[in-house]
Amino acid sequence: MTSLKTSHLSTELIHHGYQPPGDFQAPQPGVHKASTIFFPNVAAMRQRDWKDKSGYTYGTHGTPTTFILEERLCSLEGGKHCVLTPSGLTALAVASFAILKQGDHVLLPENAYGPHQALAEHELQNFGISHTYYDAMNLLDLETKIQNNTKLVWMEVPGSVSMEFPNLVALVQLCQSRKILTALDNTWGAGIAFKPFDLLGDGQLAVDFTAHALTKYPSGGGDVLMGSVMTHDDHLGMKLKLSHMRLGICVGANDVETILRSLPTISMRYQAQDEAGRALAAWWQLQKACVQVMHPALSASPGHENWQSLCNSGGGSGHAAGLFSVMLSPALSSSQVDAFCDGLKLFRIGFSWGGPISLVVPYEMSSLRRDWPSGLARGHLVRFSLGFESVADLKADLAQSLERHLNF
Ligand SMILES: *Cc1c(COP(=O)(O)O)cnc(C)c1O
């Protein structure tokens, strides 16, 4: 810009003439913060179309920092268009609001992430969008619950907390044969365990949308909330972008920076927590107090064969998130189970997962599900998510509290 001759300090500090050299290169991309973004002249301002990524318009429509994260997430999950949201839950909401209108019907799995069910039961319902729950482990149940006005089917693999692993390929194929859009909560797979936009590995089958709680694996720190919605389709991508813009949804540059810093290590972190999760899940199978272990990579876990074909088709050990649930004996009391959780020293009590600290949460099945899931034994459900502590230390921690509180 032409420099202005001024004798006033504040004007000089704002319109300072110094420009640092532009060829700065470093491991992490710069953090650009803006509500206002300048245009070189009025013509450029008028010509600028915010809907493409060839330039910048306003902070809510993207900065170099958010564009970089969106494109890297597209590489991670295999999609083409991505929007960022301030949490995983808003990602689920934005996907539904972009697609659904009054009079539409949406299907959610019975074991969907709890707050997603609450969103359907309140905001979607209030806006005249009806919903039904389906049993994701039963293709026929989905088929019978499809209505003439069913527009979208949500899927989650595995189910939240109860960890049953559905046949995602069959669910998506059924929806496509009925011309119904599909959206997957891809938080567990995280783009690592399987490719939601190429389910068969031949480019022939894809979900229409993924929503991802970046709060979990992409962050990996337990300190940032963020979400993304993605599609591989240009038309759906534009619908998503327009809706995202009209709702005014955006994320802070410092949070994006944190995710960008963690993203390069996501495969290693996923792998490490997977290995720890399987080691502890196997250990739990040997404990008398435990009647069932729900971890999709274990052969006795509900839907194991579906996990096998989706996440382990190449042989080897396949991929799974560092997350599993155990069903403790119904002979125990709830207060014994609570005392066991309280008695853990390394596992902290808290929601979420993907961070450095291992977590435990006891759940009342009756608060999660209308009916007891058919593949699950009766008992007390406790969910574990693995951090990065040594597996031997975590085992010792479980053993000491089990010995003290669940010995029968
Ligand atoms: C955590 C989570 C969400 C929500 O993410 P937040 O960022 O906590 O809002 C959605 N779906 C699944 C499966 C999750 O685990």
The ligand as a MOL file (V3000), in Angstrom:
LIG
                    3D

  0  0  0     0  0            999 V3000
M  V30 BEGIN CTAB
M  V30 COUNTS 15 15 0 0 0
M  V30 BEGIN ATOM
M  V30 1 C -16.7740 -37.1490 21.1020 0
M  V30 2 C -17.6580 -37.5790 20.0190 0
M  V30 3 C -18.4960 -36.6750 19.3610 0
M  V30 4 C -18.6070 -35.2210 19.7720 0
M  V30 5 O -17.4090 -34.5350 19.7530 0
M  V30 6 P -17.2330 -33.2230 20.6550 0
M  V30 7 O -16.0850 -32.5250 20.0280 0
M  V30 8 O -16.9620 -33.6950 22.0340 0
M  V30 9 O -18.5150 -32.4410 20.5450 0
M  V30 10 C -19.2820 -37.1460 18.3410 0
M  V30 11 N -19.2710 -38.4460 17.9870 0
M  V30 12 C -18.4840 -39.3470 18.6010 0
M  V30 13 C -18.5080 -40.7620 18.1470 0
M  V30 14 C -17.6600 -38.9440 19.6290 0
M  V30 15 O -16.8830 -39.8460 20.2330 0
M  V30 END ATOM
M  V30 BEGIN BOND
M  V30 1 1 1 2
M  V30 2 1 2 3
M  V30 3 2 2 14
M  V30 4 1 3 4
M  V30 5 2 3 10
M  V30 6 1 4 5
M  V30 7 1 5 6
M  V30 8 2 6 7
M  V30 9 1 6 8
M  V30 10 1 6 9
M  V30 11 1 10 11
M  V30 12 2 11 12
M  V30 13 1 12 13
M  V30 14 1 12 14
M  V30 15 1 14 15
M  V30 END BOND
M  V30 END CTAB
M  END
